[in-house]
Amino acid sequence: MDNTARPLSVPGPDKKPMTLSDLPPASISRWVTRRKAQVVAAVAGGLLTRNAACERYNLTDEEFDAWEGLYSRHGSKGLRTTQLQQYRK
């Protein structure tokens, strides 16, 4: 068991406080930009560990790496699936 203290809230992608209850449900099947950004921000802020996020949302390490990289370089707009080709060039 991980005994590391976790914050109760972290700044979300819109800079407003975000808690675990604000995250998408674990059963999510349609990933829109906002939901991806929420998960990346939750991990970056320490609300959720990377492993917990990948397990909860059934994400691969590669998938999360891509989200994290695009979000850090381009913000929420980088997480749009229609923009992936443009950002990968």
Summary of the structure (lengths in Angstrom):
residues: 89
radius of gyration: 12.8
end to end distance: 41.5
largest distance: 41.6
contacts: 209
relative contact order: 0.16
helix: 57%
strand: 4%
